[in-house]
Amino acid sequence: MHKQLSLLQRFADMFLKDVNLGVILVNPNLELEDISDMACRILGLNREEVLRLPMDRVFQELPEEHRIVDPRILDGRVARNQAISWTKGQDRYELLVDSNVLRDEEGKVVGACIIFKDVTNLRSLEEQVQRSDRLAMIGQIAAGTAHEIRNPLTSIKGFLQMFRKSFEEQGMSREKSYTEVMLKEIDRINELVSEFLLLSKPKNTSFEPVDVSMVLRELLPIINNEAILHNVTVQYEAVLGMPPVIADREYLKQVFLNICKNGIEAMGEGGYLSITEKLDVEERRVNIEIHDTGPGIPLYVIDKIFDPFFTTKSEGTGLGLSVCQRIIHDIGGTIRVSSKGYGTTFTISIPFP
């Protein structure tokens, strides 16, 4: 019996330290009895500091609905594969949570156990596949109809330009202003068609070694000019000796510029936009973090921002971030976003050879 208990104890110790699961044990007073190393890492907790603390104190900075341990768990409220999003700093995790009560031989509740699995990569992969399928379908439609849309627009635009010139010569300023409005709207339609085409497999792409630091330095004057209009301060942190990535230089510029402009516009008036280069030698990736100090992205929206046509802007098309994600995915990279209500961080991760 002693040997068996010792074996079970060793298994329990190994389970909490080595198994790739988050495990939380609470006693009948809803105090933290034990916690696994993985749970500490994901939740941002120090094991020695939180043991024996009431769960209210462990998660005191979070509203009750966002806590990973439901206080009603001791009343028999169990969970099975409950999906929860958890944000720690600039990292966002997708978790699948199971919970259950623990009973003694007489059926009395002596505690509860919460077990969760980090499925961030699986969830991200699933979303990428679904989004790529949608983008491919939209791209096929766009490629097939772009010329049919642009040809009549070109004719209409030509006649409107002719009318504008005639109105100007005859001093018909009101009629001239109407044609200018129509020409402006035609240009918007043309821009929308161009974005549609980018959702299909990009044509004439030129994949070559690209210095990401050089691309960002070339864009800084444009980003700074945009920031000045919104009273935003731009901070840029470079890494010396950043290895080149294999990408299309112009498309890469488009991604960085689009995300920076989104961040600047999200802040309204005032704030800081930081662009930070990071090198992950182990994973062989160049990471660019673009962080703004705006209001952040609500949790119910954050999963939709890369969906085609989803936008919170009154004049937005909802295609900008979809195009950015398509460009980065085509070079084997990823774009991740995290937001905690006081700013948003986009992390563009690109592999290098």
N, C-alpha and C positions, 0 to 999 in steps of 0.2 A: 504493500500500500504506500509506504514511504517513497519507494522507488518510482511508483506510478505518479504520485503527486509531484515529485521532483521533475519527472519528464514533462508533465503538464505545465509546471511552472517555467521550465526552460522553453517550451513551445510558446507560452504566453509572452515571455521576454523577447523571444525572437520575432514574434508576430508584431509586437509594438515597435521594434527597432529596425527590422530589416525588410519586412513585407511592404510592397509598394501600395499601401492602403492608408488612408487617414482613419484613425481609430480614436474615439473619445469615450471614456467610461465615466459615468456620473453615479454618485451614491444617492440614497433616498432623500437627502436634503438638497439635491440638485447642485452638489459641489463636485468639482472636477477631481476624480479619483486617479485617473491616469490618462495619458495621451501619447500617441505614437509620434515618432520623429517626423514622418511625412506630414502629419496634421499640423505640427508646429511650423514646419517650413511653409506650407501653403497659407495657413491662417496668420502667419507672422507672430507666433507666440514663443515665449521662452518657457520651457517646461518647468524649470525650477521655480519660476516666478508665479506660475498660475496654478500649480497643484494645490488642492484643498480650497481653492477660491470658489465662491458661489458663481454659477454661470452668468448671473446678471453682471457681476464685476468683470468677468473675462471679456464679455461683449458689450461693456457699458457704453461704448461710443456708437453703437449701432441701434437703429430702431428694431423693435421686437420682430417685425416681419422679415428682417434680413439676417437674423441670427441663425446659425447653422444648427443649433440645439433648440428645439421647440420646448418651452417650459411645461407644456402639457404632456410631454412624453411619459412621465411617471403615471399619468392617468390612463395610459394604454394607447395614446395616439402614436401609431407606428407609421413609418414611411417605407415605400418600396420604389426604388429607382426614381426618386424625386430629383428633378433637374434644378440645380441652383447655380447662379453666376456669382463668383466671389472675386473681388478686386483687392489686390495687395500692392500698394504703391502704384507703379505703372504696369503691373502684371495683372492679367485677367484670366481666371480659371473657370472652366465649366466642370461642375461636379455632379456625380450621381450619388445620391444619399440613401442609405438604408438605416432604419433605426428600429429598436425593439426594447422591451423591458426585460430585465433579468429577475428570475424568481428563485426562491429556495425550494427545498423539498416539499414544503407545506403550501406552496403556491403564493407565498407572500412576496411582494415586490421588494427587491433588495438593491435595485439600481437600474441603470439603462445603458445601452451601448449604441453608439452612432458610428457607422462605417461609411466612408465615402471613397469614391474612385475618381481620379483626375482623368477626364475624357476630353480635355481641351483639344488635343491634336485630332482625335476622331471626329469631334463635333466640327472642328474647323475644316477637316477634309471633306466631310459630308456636305457642309455648306458650300465649299468651293466647287464640288462636283455639280450640285444643284444650280448654283449661280452660273457656272460655266455653260451648262446646258441651256439656260435661259438666254445668256448672252450670245451663244452660238446661233440660236434660233432667230433672235433679233438681228444679229449680224447678217444672216442669210437673207432675211426679208429686206434689210437695208441695202445690201449689195445688189439685190434684184430690182429695187425700185428707185434707187438714188438718181439714175440718169433720167428716168421717166418723170421724176419730180423736178430735177434741175433744168431740163430742157425747156419746159414751158415757163419756169421762173426766169430763165435768161431772156426769153422773148418779152415777158411782161416787164422785166427790169429795163430792157432797152427802150421800149416804148415810153415808160414812165420818165426815163432820163430825157427823152426827146420832149415830152410834155413839159417837164420842169424848165428846160431851156426856153421853150416857147413862152411859158408863163412869165419867166424872168424878163424876156425881151419885151413883153407887152405890159410889164408892170403889174401883173396880177399876183400880188404877194400872197394873198390868202390861198389861191389855188396852188401856188408853188409850194407853200407849207404843207398842203395835203399830200402832194406827191413825195415830199421829203419823208413824211411819216410812213407812207407806203413803201418807199425804198428801204427805209430802216427796218421795217418788218420783214421784207423779203430777205434782207441780209441775215436777220435772225433765223429765218427758215433755212437758209443755206448753211449757217453754222450748225444748226441742229442736224441736218443731213450729214455734215462732216463728222459730227460726233457719232452718229449712227454707224458710219463706215468704219470708224475706229473700233467699234464693238465686234466687227467681223475680224477675221485673221488679218492683221496689218499687212498691207502690200508694200513692196519696196523697202522693207526694213533692212537696216545695215548693222548686223551684229559684229562688233569689233571690241577690242579692249578699250575700256572707258575709265578715265580717272574721275571718280565720283567727287572728290574734293574740288577738282577743277570745274566740274559742272556746277557745283553749288556756288563757287566763287564768281562764276560768270552770271549766275542768276541773282546774286546779292543786290546789285544796283536796282534791278526791277522790283525785287521784294521790298527793299528799303523805300523806294518811291511809293509803293502801295501802302506801306506801313505809315509813312508820313501823313498820308491823307486821312488816316484813322487815329493819328496820335499814338501809334504803337511803337515800342522799342524792340529792335531785332538783335538777338544775341546769337553769335555763331561760334561753335567750338570745333576746331578741326583736329584731326589725328595725323601726325607726321608719318609719311611712308605708307599711306593706305594703298593696299594692292588694287590693281585694276580689276573691274568686273567686265563680263561679256554682255553687252547690251547695245541698244540703239540710242545714241547720244541724245537725239532730238526728243524721242519719246520719254527718255529719262528726265529731261528738262521739264517736259509737260507734267509729269507726275509730281515732281517737287514743287513746281510753281502752283499747280492746282491746290495741293494740300496746304501750302503756305498761305495762299489767298483765302482759302476757306477759314483757316485759323484766324487771320487778321479780321475778316468780316464778322466772324463769330464774336469777337471781343467788342465790337461796336466802337466806342471811343476810349482809347487808353488801354494799357496792358502790355504784356511782354510775350514775344514770340521767340522761342529758343530752338535753334537747329544744332543738334549735337551728333557728331560722328563717333561711332564706336566700332571697334574691331574685335570680332569673336574668332580667335585663332583656332580654338578647338573645333568649332562647327564650320570653320572656313567661310565666314559670312561677314559682309560689311553691313552694319546697321546704321540707319539714319533715323534719329528721333526728332520729331517736330512737335513741340509742346506749346500750347497757348494757355493763357490764364483767363479764358472766357468762362461762361456759365456752365460748361460741360454738356454732355449728351445724356439725356434721360435713359434709364435702363430699358424702357419699353421701345426705344427708338434705335439703340446702338446696334442691334442685330440686323437692322434694315438698311443702314446707311450705304451699303454697297449694292443694294438691289437697284436694278434699272428703273428709272422714273420716280424713285423715292427722293423727295426733297423737302426741306423745311423752309426754303427760300421762296419768296413770292414770285420771283422771276426765274427761278432755277429750272433746269430741264430734268434734273435727277440722273444725269448720265456721267457727270464728271468723275465721281469716285468709282463708278463701274468701269469706266475706261481706264482709270489709273490701275485698278486691280487687274484688269486684263493684261495691261502692259507688263506689270511686274510678274504676274504668273507665267507669262510667255518666256521670261528669262529665268524661270525656276525660283523666283523669290516669293515673299509673302508680305502682305500689309496687315498689321494688327492695330487695333484701336483700344484704348482704355480711358475711362473717364470716371471721376469720383465726385462730380458735382462742383468742382472748383478748378476746372481746366480739363483739357483733352490732350492725349498724346497719341500720335500716329507713329508707328515703328515700321519703317520700310527695311526689310532684310533681303539682301541680295548675295547669292553665293559667288565666291571667287575661285578661279582654277587652282 
